[in-house]
Each structure stands twice: as C-alpha cells, then as structure tokens.
C-alpha cells in the first residue's frame, strides 16, 4: 500500500471540520420526492368500485349457496332471494307455470320453486281427508320455518360472497371485511324496506302465467273466498293449498270444484276479423265454464256482405252471444247476426235477460270504415249514451232494472253513470277499470283480435286481450274479474291477472250503489 506523505497529512490536519449541528442538519434532510408513475384513483371511483364488488359478490353468494329446500305441505320447495328492481314474490310451479305477487317493493325478490309433489304426503291427504282442514296451519308453519332458514342462509351467502370477491380483488383482509359488512348492511336495508312495504292483500290479486293461466277458472264466490283469507299466513296457505290441488291432473288429490252459483261472463271486443279469436273464445268458454259472452263491437273491419261468413262460428262457441254494433260494424252486419242462433243483438236501449243477468245496450251511431257517412264525433256518441241512460231509467221504473249496460264507445256508456251497476265498452284497444263519479263501474276491454291487421303496424304485435267477469247470482253484482292477455301475432305467452272489486277486499265495507241520478244532477 502507498504511504501518504507526511507533508500532506500535516496539511489535512489543519483543515477545519464542519460544525456538528450543520452536519447533523444535512445528514437528516429528507430525500427529494420522486414523481409517481401511477396517479391514485379518485375517492368516488374507489367507492364505486367497492360497491360493484359488494353487489357482484353478494349476488354470486345468493346464486351459489343462498337457497333453502323446505317442505311446504305435500310439496317440496326451494326458496331463494334474487336481486330485483321491483321486488315481489314469484312462485314457480313446474311444469304448470308461475304466479307473481306484488307482495313488496324492495331490491330483492322472493322466488319459491315448487320442485315436486311428494306422493306419500299427497296420498296421506287422500287417505285421511280430515287432514285437509289442518293443512292451512301446517303450510303456514312450513312457510314461516323456511323463511327463517332462508334469512339466515342469505345473510351468510352475501357476506361470504362479498368478502371472498373483495379479497380476490383487493388482496387486503381489511377491504374484504369491509365488503362483507357492506353486503350485510345492504341485505338488512332491503329486508327493512320489504317489511315496510309488505302488502298482505297481494295474494288476492296474483298474476298467472304459463299453464297456470287456467288457475283462475277455479274461482268460486269471490266474497266467500275473501272471508276465508282473514290473515296473510292463511291467505298464503290457501294459495299454496290450491296450487297443490292443481296437480289433480297427474295425482289422486281431490278436485277443486268451483262455486256453481257464480255467473261467469266472457267480455270480448274489437275482434277485427281475426279468425284465431273464435278458437280462443271457444277454449275460454269451455275452460272457465262461461255462462254468456258479451261482445262490445268492432267484430268486423269494413262491415261488408263479403265479411259476413266470418261470423258463422258464433253459433258454436258454447254460450249465448250478446253483441252491440261498433263503428266498424255496419247495419248489414247487425242484420246478419240477428238471424244467427244463440245471438242477442242489443240496440236502442232494449233490455234482455240472459243467464240470470239483465243486459241493455245501444249500437255505435257512427260507421266510419268506408267514410260513406260523416262522423259525428263524441257528440253523436253522447247523444246515443243519453238515449241508453233514458232507457235504463225506464227499466228501473218498470221494476226490471238492468245489471249491465253495453256500448262500443266509452263516451256513450259514460252517460249511463248512476243508472246501472256496470257498463262495458271497447274501442280503445286496451283494458281499464274505473268507478265513475255517480257509482257506475266502467270496464273497457282490449282487442280480443289483437287489433286485427293493425297488429303488425307497430314495433311489437298487439296482444290479444279479454276478461272473465264473475257475478254473484243473488245480488247480480260484479265480484271479481280476470284480465287475460295472450301474446300477439307470432307470440306464445299467456298471462292472467286476478282482481277483486274494492268492497270485496278484506276489511272493506260495501260500496254505495249507483244513485239513479243522471250525470247532470247531484247524486
């Protein structure tokens, strides 16, 4: 090693050293920051990402492990919670179809899948019919037990799913726990919302689809049904019990007989030369055991003599046919129908009693398809409605009050408000029910022909719509109605929506009868 010369060492020894404070200052100075290559995300972006992870993880958890198998009476079911924008309850009865209930409004829907009918438990009911009386309580207990198990399993499913996905995405246990806690909070909030918006009467107005569209034909006297559904558990139990009885076609369960005293009216309108309508009407007459068919007009499209042959199937539909003229039906059409058997044409306010109900109606004063007559607009229909209302007052004064008034245009039957309990019309191609100012209930029917050739004018084909109206034979008042909607041209869907009149709802009082006053006077 080379030696340092003594002269250099002596010079370095005389070089003054830096003060300690100054040396300490510079030795502890922080290093200059280096620019980051990746900018940190905005807090709102991080929150949105966490929320997405929570929702996706909770949904996956419910999908994989969030279901409970529970016996309900003689049926084996699977209960599941599913994310939904509208909430509600859906009961899937394979292979018959489904029932949908507007039971609650929340971001979760309760799905109940009826997997199969247990043959041993079903046979036990057949061997011991006395057990049917206690079946409602048994079903209520089974549903309550299954719902509790579903609540617990759903909590575990959403927490596990959200936490697992959070750990996979963030790789931090703290973030995973936060995701699981948020998922549990969201489920609890959804449950609270469902509880706050719970509608126990929804089971009285279910929506049927698939083969279950035939289920409403089992309706009896609507008022007697309501009295049995005094609390929701019994309502749900009765509904499940009736679903069980629907398996009669493939099991030995006793049949569910409808109330023979109920008068069933099939309301059709605006067929517009659709030949498929006759097959649908004949099927509904047989399926629902219809007593009388009421057609509120526009059966034809142009009212020409060449179209008259289209009306011949009316004689073989299996029930009396009551008809009023629409604005697409000519006087020629009316005369042809008057000569067919089983057909009753209503016009000029004349009343007829058919199947236990008294009907009166008036034809549309306008015939517009060929524009051969100048249309009178609403004024013409208001005048026709006034004539019908006058005829109704005369009938009541004679001691033969009318139960149902029929016209094609809603403008016309609105003039009968206060003179009759129920008024039927069509023309607008959509279904609607309202109680008018003076107590008359107005029922508008959709197009039973799917708007005829007009079905293809829009983006989607118009549906085929009709209704079954249930009347009490003693009071001759409307008790309930089923709105039936079939998919239009090229579609195969089917839906039935059950409705009860307000006075038949649980806890309701009888609604006032029509007052007998004309719309121009005070009730």
C-alpha positions in Angstrom: 0.0 0.0 0.0 1.3 3.5 -0.9 2.1 5.8 2.0 0.6 9.2 2.4 3.4 11.8 2.5 3.8 13.3 5.9 3.5 16.8 4.5 0.0 16.1 3.1 -1.1 14.6 6.4 0.0 17.7 8.2 -1.9 20.0 5.8 -5.1 17.9 6.2 -4.9 18.1 10.0 -5.1 21.9 9.8 -8.3 21.8 7.6 -11.3 22.9 9.9 -14.1 20.4 10.3 -17.7 21.2 9.7 -19.8 22.1 12.8 -21.7 19.2 14.2 -25.0 21.0 14.0 -24.5 21.7 10.3 -23.5 18.1 9.7 -26.5 16.8 11.6 -28.8 19.1 9.7 -27.7 17.9 6.3 -27.5 14.2 7.3 -31.2 14.2 8.4 -32.6 16.1 5.4 -35.4 14.1 3.7 -34.7 12.8 0.2 -36.3 14.7 -2.6 -39.6 13.2 -3.7 -39.7 11.2 -6.9 -42.7 11.6 -9.3 -45.2 8.7 -9.1 -45.8 6.7 -12.3 -49.5 5.9 -11.5 -51.9 8.5 -10.1 -54.1 7.4 -7.2 -57.8 7.0 -8.1 -60.5 9.5 -7.1 -62.3 8.6 -3.8 -65.6 8.4 -5.7 -64.1 5.9 -8.1 -62.8 3.8 -5.3 -66.2 3.8 -3.6 -68.0 2.9 -6.8 -65.5 0.0 -7.4 -66.1 -1.3 -3.8 -69.9 -1.1 -4.3 -69.6 -3.0 -7.5 -67.5 -5.7 -5.8 -70.1 -5.9 -2.9 -73.1 -6.2 -5.2 -71.5 -8.7 -7.5 -70.1 -10.8 -4.6 -73.5 -10.7 -2.8 -75.3 -11.8 -6.0 -72.8 -14.7 -6.6 -73.2 -15.8 -2.9 -77.0 -15.9 -3.2 -76.8 -17.7 -6.5 -74.4 -20.4 -5.2 -75.4 -21.0 -1.6 -78.3 -18.7 -0.9 -81.2 -21.2 -1.3 -83.1 -23.3 1.1 -85.0 -26.5 0.4 -88.1 -26.6 2.6 -91.2 -28.9 2.6 -94.5 -27.0 2.3 -97.4 -29.2 3.0 -97.2 -32.1 0.5 -94.8 -30.2 -1.7 -91.0 -29.9 -1.8 -89.9 -26.4 -2.5 -86.8 -24.3 -2.9 -86.8 -20.7 -1.6 -84.3 -18.2 -2.9 -83.7 -14.4 -2.7 -82.8 -12.8 -6.0 -81.8 -9.2 -6.9 -84.7 -7.3 -8.4 -85.7 -3.8 -9.4 -89.3 -4.2 -8.5 -89.4 -6.8 -5.7 -92.4 -9.0 -5.2 -92.8 -12.8 -4.9 -92.7 -15.4 -7.7 -94.0 -18.9 -7.2 -92.8 -21.3 -9.9 -94.9 -24.4 -10.2 -93.2 -26.6 -12.7 -94.4 -27.6 -15.3 -97.6 -25.6 -14.9 -96.2 -22.1 -14.9 -95.8 -19.3 -12.4 -97.7 -17.0 -10.1 -96.4 -13.5 -9.4 -97.4 -11.4 -6.3 -96.8 -7.7 -5.8 -96.0 -8.5 -2.2 -93.4 -5.8 -1.5 -91.2 -3.1 -3.1 -87.5 -3.8 -2.5 -84.4 -4.6 -4.5 -84.8 -8.3 -3.7 -87.4 -10.8 -4.9 -88.5 -14.0 -3.2 -88.5 -17.0 -5.5 -90.3 -20.1 -4.4 -89.8 -23.1 -6.7 -92.2 -26.0 -6.3 -89.9 -28.8 -7.2 -92.2 -31.8 -6.8 -95.3 -33.2 -5.1 -94.4 -35.7 -2.5 -96.5 -38.8 -3.4 -96.5 -40.2 0.2 -97.7 -37.0 1.8 -100.2 -36.4 -1.0 -101.6 -39.9 -0.6 -101.9 -39.4 3.1 -104.2 -36.5 2.5 -106.3 -38.6 0.2 -106.5 -41.4 2.7 -107.3 -39.0 5.6 -109.4 -36.2 4.2 -109.9 -34.8 7.7 -106.3 -33.6 7.5 -107.2 -31.0 4.8 -108.8 -28.9 7.5 -105.5 -28.5 9.2 -103.4 -28.2 6.0 -103.5 -24.4 6.1 -101.9 -24.2 9.5 -99.3 -26.8 8.5 -98.5 -24.9 5.4 -98.2 -21.6 7.3 -95.8 -23.2 9.8 -93.7 -24.7 6.9 -93.5 -21.3 5.1 -92.5 -19.5 8.3 -89.8 -22.0 9.1 -88.5 -22.0 5.6 -88.4 -18.2 5.5 -86.4 -18.0 8.7 -83.9 -20.5 7.4 -83.7 -18.5 4.1 -83.0 -15.3 6.0 -80.1 -16.8 7.9 -78.6 -18.5 4.9 -79.0 -15.4 2.8 -77.0 -13.4 5.4 -74.2 -15.9 5.3 -74.3 -16.1 1.5 -74.0 -12.3 0.9 -71.3 -11.8 3.5 -69.2 -14.8 2.2 -69.7 -13.9 -1.4 -68.8 -10.2 -1.0 -65.8 -10.9 1.3 -64.4 -13.6 -0.9 -64.6 -11.4 -4.0 -63.3 -8.4 -2.1 -60.2 -10.5 -1.0 -59.7 -11.7 -4.6 -59.8 -8.1 -6.0 -58.0 -6.1 -3.3 -55.9 -8.8 -1.6 -56.4 -7.0 1.7 -58.2 -8.6 4.6 -59.5 -5.2 5.8 -61.1 -4.4 2.4 -62.6 -7.9 2.3 -64.2 -7.5 5.7 -65.5 -4.0 4.7 -67.1 -5.6 1.6 -68.8 -8.3 3.7 -70.1 -5.8 6.2 -71.5 -3.6 3.5 -73.2 -6.5 1.9 -74.8 -7.5 5.2 -76.0 -3.9 5.7 -77.5 -3.7 2.2 -79.4 -7.0 2.8 -80.7 -5.7 6.1 -81.8 -2.5 4.5 -83.5 -4.4 1.7 -85.3 -6.6 4.3 -86.4 -3.5 6.2 -87.8 -2.0 3.0 -89.6 -5.2 2.1 -91.1 -5.3 5.7 -92.2 -1.6 5.5 -93.9 -2.1 2.0 -95.3 -5.5 2.7 -98.7 -5.9 1.1 -100.6 -8.9 2.6 -103.5 -8.5 0.2 -101.3 -9.1 -2.9 -102.1 -12.8 -2.7 -105.7 -12.0 -3.5 -104.6 -10.5 -6.9 -101.9 -12.8 -8.3 -100.7 -12.7 -11.9 -100.8 -16.2 -13.6 -98.6 -17.2 -16.5 -98.0 -20.4 -18.5 -100.4 -23.3 -18.0 -101.3 -21.8 -14.6 -103.4 -19.3 -16.6 -106.2 -21.8 -16.1 -106.0 -21.5 -12.4 -108.4 -18.6 -12.1 -111.2 -20.8 -13.5 -111.2 -22.3 -10.0 -112.7 -19.2 -8.5 -115.9 -19.5 -6.5 -117.9 -16.8 -5.0 -115.4 -14.0 -4.5 -116.9 -12.7 -1.3 -116.7 -16.2 0.4 -113.1 -16.6 -0.7 -112.2 -13.3 0.9 -113.8 -14.2 4.2 -111.5 -17.3 4.4 -108.4 -15.2 3.8 -108.5 -13.3 7.1 -104.7 -13.1 7.7 -101.8 -13.3 5.3 -100.5 -16.6 6.6 -103.9 -18.2 5.9 -104.0 -16.5 2.5 -100.7 -17.8 1.5 -101.5 -21.2 2.9 -104.7 -21.3 0.9 -102.9 -20.2 -2.2 -100.3 -23.0 -1.8 -103.1 -25.4 -1.0 -104.9 -24.6 -4.2 -101.6 -24.9 -6.1 -101.3 -28.4 -4.6 -104.8 -29.2 -5.9 -103.8 -28.1 -9.4 -101.7 -31.3 -9.6 -105.0 -33.2 -9.7 -104.4 -34.0 -13.4 -101.4 -36.1 -12.5 -102.2 -37.3 -9.0 -105.0 -38.6 -6.9 -105.7 -35.4 -5.0 -109.4 -34.5 -4.8 -110.5 -31.9 -7.5 -111.2 -28.3 -6.5 -114.8 -27.7 -7.6 -115.8 -24.1 -8.5 -118.9 -22.5 -6.9 -121.8 -23.4 -9.2 -123.7 -20.2 -8.2 -121.2 -17.8 -9.8 -122.2 -16.3 -13.1 -119.3 -16.1 -15.5 -119.3 -13.6 -18.3 -116.6 -13.5 -21.0 -116.1 -9.9 -22.3 -114.6 -9.6 -25.8 -114.3 -6.6 -28.1 -112.6 -5.3 -31.2 -112.0 -8.7 -32.9 -111.4 -7.0 -36.2 -111.8 -10.1 -38.4 -109.1 -12.2 -36.6 -110.2 -15.8 -37.2 -107.9 -17.0 -34.3 -110.2 -15.2 -31.9 -113.0 -17.8 -32.3 -110.8 -20.7 -31.2 -109.5 -18.7 -28.2 -113.1 -17.7 -27.2 -114.3 -21.3 -27.5 -111.4 -22.5 -25.4 -112.1 -20.0 -22.7 -115.8 -20.8 -22.7 -115.0 -24.4 -22.0 -112.2 -23.8 -19.6 -113.9 -21.2 -17.5 -117.4 -22.6 -17.8 -118.7 -19.3 -19.2 -122.4 -18.6 -19.0 -122.6 -15.8 -21.5 -120.3 -13.9 -23.9 -120.6 -10.1 -24.4 -119.1 -8.5 -27.5 -118.8 -4.7 -27.3 -118.4 -4.3 -31.0 -115.9 -3.9 -33.9 -116.2 -7.6 -34.7 -115.7 -6.7 -38.4 -113.3 -4.4 -40.2 -115.3 -2.9 -43.1 -118.9 -4.3 -42.5 -119.3 -5.6 -46.0 -121.5 -8.5 -47.0 -118.4 -10.4 -48.0 -117.3 -10.5 -44.4 -120.5 -11.9 -43.0 -119.3 -15.5 -43.3 -116.7 -14.7 -40.7 -119.5 -14.6 -38.1 -120.8 -18.1 -38.6 -118.6 -19.7 -35.8 -120.5 -17.6 -33.2 -123.3 -20.2 -33.2 -121.0 -22.9 -32.0 -119.0 -21.1 -29.2 -120.8 -23.0 -26.5 -122.5 -20.0 -24.8 -125.1 -17.3 -25.6 -123.6 -14.4 -27.5 -124.6 -10.8 -26.7 -123.5 -8.2 -29.2 -123.6 -4.4 -29.9 -122.6 -2.6 -33.1 -119.2 -0.9 -33.3 -118.0 1.8 -35.7 -116.5 -0.9 -37.9 -119.8 -2.9 -38.0 -122.5 -2.0 -40.5 -126.3 -2.3 -40.2 -125.8 -5.2 -42.7 -123.6 -6.9 -40.2 -126.2 -6.4 -37.5 -129.0 -7.9 -39.5 -126.8 -10.9 -40.3 -126.1 -11.5 -36.6 -129.8 -11.2 -35.7 -130.5 -14.2 -37.8 -127.9 -16.5 -36.2 -128.9 -18.8 -33.3 -127.6 -18.1 -29.8 -127.0 -14.4 -30.7 -128.7 -11.5 -29.0 -128.2 -8.1 -30.6 -128.6 -5.1 -28.2 -129.6 -1.7 -29.7 -131.8 1.3 -28.9 -131.6 0.6 -25.1 -133.7 -2.6 -25.4 -133.1 -4.9 -22.4 -132.8 -8.7 -22.4 -132.3 -11.2 -19.5 -129.6 -13.9 -20.4 -128.0 -16.4 -18.0 -129.5 -14.6 -15.0 -128.3 -11.1 -15.9 -130.2 -8.3 -17.5 -128.4 -6.5 -20.3 -129.2 -3.4 -22.3 -127.2 -1.7 -25.0 -127.0 0.6 -28.0 -125.1 0.4 -31.3 -122.5 2.9 -32.3 -124.2 5.7 -34.2 -121.3 6.1 -36.5 -120.0 3.8 -39.3 -116.5 5.0 -40.2 -114.6 2.4 -42.2 -115.6 3.4 -45.7 -116.2 7.1 -44.8 -119.6 7.0 -46.5 -121.1 8.8 -43.5 -119.8 12.0 -41.9 -118.6 11.1 -38.4 -120.4 12.9 -35.7 -117.6 12.5 -33.2 -118.2 12.5 -29.4 -121.4 14.5 -29.8 -123.1 11.6 -31.6 -122.0 9.1 -29.0 -123.0 11.4 -26.2 -126.5 11.5 -27.7 -126.6 7.8 -28.1 -125.5 7.4 -24.5 -128.2 9.7 -23.3 -130.8 7.6 -25.1 -129.4 4.5 -23.4 -129.5 6.2 -20.0 -133.1 7.1 -20.6 -134.0 3.5 -21.4 -132.2 2.4 -18.2 -134.3 4.7 -16.1 -137.5 3.4 -17.8 -136.5 -0.2 -17.0 -135.9 0.7 -13.4 -139.2 2.5 -13.1 -140.9 -0.6 -14.5 -139.3 -2.8 -11.8 -136.9 -4.6 -14.2 -133.6 -2.8 -13.5 -130.7 -3.5 -15.8 -127.5 -5.1 -14.4 -125.1 -4.4 -17.3 -125.1 -1.7 -20.0 -123.1 -2.2 -23.2 -121.9 0.1 -25.9 -118.9 0.3 -28.1 -117.6 3.8 -27.4 -116.7 4.7 -23.8 -118.1 8.2 -24.5 -121.5 6.6 -24.9 -121.6 4.4 -21.7 -120.2 7.2 -19.6 -123.6 8.8 -20.0 -125.1 5.9 -18.0 -123.2 6.8 -14.8 -125.5 6.3 -11.9 -128.1 4.3 -13.8 -126.6 0.9 -13.8 -124.0 -1.0 -11.6 -121.7 -2.0 -14.5 -121.1 -0.6 -18.0 -119.0 -2.4 -20.7 -117.2 -0.8 -23.7 -114.3 -1.3 -26.0 -112.9 0.7 -29.0 -109.6 1.9 -27.3 -107.8 -1.5 -27.6 -106.6 -1.5 -24.0 -108.0 -2.8 -20.7 -109.2 -0.5 -18.0 -111.5 -0.5 -15.0 -112.8 2.6 -13.1 -115.6 3.6 -10.9 -117.3 6.8 -12.3 -118.5 9.8 -10.3 -122.0 8.5 -9.6 -121.1 4.9 -8.7 -121.2 3.0 -12.0 -118.2 0.8 -12.7 -116.9 1.1 -16.2 -115.0 -1.7 -17.8 -113.0 -1.2 -21.0 -111.9 -4.3 -22.9 -108.8 -4.6 -25.1 -108.7 -6.0 -28.5 -109.6 -9.8 -28.5 -108.4 -9.9 -32.1 -105.0 -8.3 -31.3 -106.2 -5.3 -33.4 -106.6 -7.5 -36.5 -104.5 -6.5 -39.4 -103.3 -3.5 -37.4 -101.3 -5.9 -35.2 -98.2 -5.6 -37.4 -98.3 -1.8 -37.7 -96.2 -1.1 -34.6 -92.8 -2.4 -33.4 -94.4 -5.2 -31.4 -97.6 -7.1 -32.2 -100.7 -6.0 -30.2 -101.7 -8.6 -27.5 -105.0 -10.5 -27.6 -107.0 -9.3 -24.5 -110.2 -10.5 -23.0 -111.7 -10.7 -19.5 -113.7 -13.1 -17.3 -116.2 -11.3 -15.1 -117.6 -13.1 -12.0 -121.1 -12.1 -10.8 -122.9 -13.1 -7.6 -126.1 -14.8 -8.7 -128.2 -13.4 -5.8 -127.1 -9.8 -6.0 -126.1 -9.8 -9.7 -123.2 -7.6 -8.8 -119.6 -8.0 -10.1 -117.4 -9.8 -7.5 -114.1 -10.3 -9.3 -112.6 -10.3 -12.8 -109.6 -11.9 -14.5 -107.7 -9.9 -17.2 -106.4 -12.4 -19.8 -103.7 -11.4 -22.2 -102.2 -13.6 -24.8 -99.1 -12.9 -26.9 -99.9 -11.2 -30.3 -99.0 -12.4 -33.8 -96.2 -15.0 -33.6 -96.0 -15.0 -29.7 -97.0 -17.8 -27.3 -97.2 -16.0 -24.0 -100.2 -16.1 -21.6 -100.9 -14.0 -18.5 -103.9 -13.8 -16.2 -104.3 -11.1 -13.6 -106.8 -11.6 -10.8 -108.7 -8.6 -9.4 -111.3 -8.1 -6.7 -113.8 -5.2 -6.5 -113.0 -2.9 -3.7 -115.9 -3.9 -1.5 -114.7 -7.5 -1.5 -111.2 -6.6 -0.2 -110.6 -7.8 3.4 -111.9 -5.2 5.9 -113.7 -3.2 3.3 -117.3 -2.0 3.6 -119.9 -2.3 0.9 -119.5 0.4 -1.7 -122.6 2.6 -2.5 -124.9 1.5 -5.3 -125.5 3.7 -8.3 -127.6 6.6 -7.2 -130.0 6.7 -10.1 -129.2 10.3 -10.8 -128.1 11.4 -14.2 -124.6 12.9 -14.7 -126.1 16.3 -15.0 -127.6 16.2 -11.4 -126.2 15.8 -8.0 -126.1 12.3 -6.5 
